[in-house]
Amino acid sequence: MTACWELNEKCVCKWMHPSEAPCPSFQIRKGCWEIDWVEIISSLSPEKKEYWKKFMEKCPNCPVYALHKKEKDDTLEKIALL
């Protein structure tokens, strides 16, 4: 399956080494729809938690969202409750 960073032309991580990327999905080389964002975001400091919650608001504008809408919608709903 094609990875999210390959589907999203605007992904800045695809030009980085996984160990240097800020995105947990890219770091572990799994699609953004495949990882447990709720667990990841819940364990962050309040500042980083807010950063990722705000970042996730961009998801509906990403080409990956259209391909994995159900998974992304479920995740976004849970993140909104954090």
C-alpha positions as CSV (number, residue, x, y, z in Angstrom):
1,M,0.0,0.0,0.0
2,T,1.2,3.5,-0.8
3,A,2.4,5.5,2.2
4,C,0.8,8.8,3.2
5,W,4.0,10.7,2.6
6,E,4.0,9.4,-0.9
7,L,0.4,10.3,-1.5
8,N,0.7,13.8,-0.1
9,E,3.0,15.9,-2.3
10,K,3.2,18.6,0.4
11,C,4.5,16.2,3.1
12,V,7.8,17.8,4.4
13,C,8.9,14.6,6.1
14,K,9.4,12.6,2.9
15,W,12.7,14.6,2.4
16,M,13.9,13.7,5.9
17,H,15.4,10.7,7.5
18,P,12.8,9.0,9.7
19,S,14.8,9.6,12.8
20,E,14.7,13.3,12.1
21,A,11.1,13.7,11.1
22,P,8.6,15.3,13.5
23,C,5.8,13.0,12.4
24,P,5.3,9.8,14.4
25,S,3.7,8.1,11.4
26,F,6.8,8.8,9.2
27,Q,9.2,7.8,12.0
28,I,7.8,4.3,12.2
29,R,7.1,4.1,8.5
30,K,3.3,3.5,8.7
31,G,0.5,5.3,7.1
32,C,-1.2,8.1,9.1
33,W,-4.4,6.1,9.2
34,E,-2.6,3.0,10.6
35,I,-1.2,4.4,13.9
36,D,-2.9,5.1,17.2
37,W,-2.9,8.9,17.2
38,V,-5.0,9.1,20.3
39,E,-2.4,7.1,22.3
40,I,0.4,9.1,20.9
41,I,-1.2,12.5,21.4
42,S,-2.4,11.6,24.9
43,S,1.1,10.9,26.1
44,L,2.5,14.3,25.0
45,S,3.1,17.5,27.0
46,P,0.1,19.9,26.9
47,E,2.0,22.2,24.4
48,K,2.8,19.3,22.0
49,K,-0.7,17.9,22.5
50,E,-2.3,21.2,21.3
51,Y,0.2,21.4,18.4
52,W,-0.9,17.9,17.1
53,K,-4.6,18.5,17.7
54,K,-4.3,21.7,15.6
55,F,-2.2,20.0,13.0
56,M,-4.8,17.2,12.6
57,E,-7.4,19.8,11.6
58,K,-5.6,19.9,8.3
59,C,-6.4,16.2,7.6
60,P,-9.6,16.8,5.5
61,N,-7.5,18.9,3.0
62,C,-5.0,16.1,2.5
63,P,-5.2,13.7,-0.4
64,V,-4.7,10.8,2.0
65,Y,-8.0,11.7,3.8
66,A,-10.1,10.9,0.8
67,L,-8.6,7.4,0.5
68,H,-8.9,6.6,4.2
69,K,-11.9,8.8,5.3
70,K,-13.5,6.3,7.6
71,E,-10.3,5.6,9.6
72,K,-9.3,9.3,9.7
73,D,-12.8,10.4,10.7
74,D,-12.8,8.0,13.6
75,T,-9.4,9.2,14.7
76,L,-10.3,12.9,14.3
77,E,-13.4,12.5,16.4
78,K,-11.4,10.9,19.2
79,I,-8.7,13.5,19.1
80,A,-11.2,16.3,19.4
81,L,-12.3,14.8,22.7
82,L,-8.8,14.9,24.2
